[in-house]
């Protein structure tokens, strides 16, 4: 006797699979590289560095949807799933921008304000730790285990930056290189699995 199909489980698997193309990883990795580079080379602009990735979120989603549909086809998820995704993406974007701006403000506010030695040394890792929060939220909401690794790299990088009192952009650059590299690997796998159809 055949077992009944769990439609919810099938949809959850399909939803996770749609993030295996590597484009999201490339977006995150390149955003970290951009923000890290601003911190290292143009620190006066660092407070606005997160604005550019935020502006490109909507065009990125549109491009990614078309790119995926051209290669692997269109999947229409349930109304509940689509509402859940829109709600979470909007909340995540708002939270991410707010967290980043708040972290930047906190970073400049606490510098040289008579903090204890321990708190003063923790300041360089603050930006990496704050950016790890939205990454963790995406990992949970989108059910993507690899994002826990990305968040772990940011958190560990923050401790390294704090321990060696480096520029806050250093852990972002390191995480950006790793995430971008893995995004390239995933994109290569995806395009080999779903080659672009040759026009007749």
QUIGIZI-V398212 format. One record per residue. SS is DSSP state (H for helix, E for strand, C for the rest). Layout:
BEGIN
ss
SS
SS
END
This chain:
BEGIN
ss
C
C
C
C
C
C
H
H
H
H
H
H
H
H
H
H
H
C
C
C
C
C
H
H
H
H
H
H
H
H
H
H
H
H
H
H
H
H
H
H
H
C
H
H
H
H
H
H
H
H
H
H
H
H
H
C
H
H
H
H
H
H
H
H
H
H
H
H
H
H
H
H
C
C
C
C
C
C
H
H
H
H
H
H
H
H
H
H
H
H
H
H
H
H
H
H
H
H
H
H
H
H
H
H
H
H
H
H
H
H
C
C
C
C
C
C
H
H
H
H
H
H
H
H
H
H
H
H
H
H
H
H
H
H
H
H
H
H
H
H
H
C
C
C
H
H
H
H
H
H
H
H
H
H
H
H
H
H
H
H
H
H
H
H
C
C
C
C
H
H
H
H
H
H
H
H
H
H
H
H
H
H
H
H
H
H
H
H
H
H
H
H
H
C
C
C
C
C
C
C
END
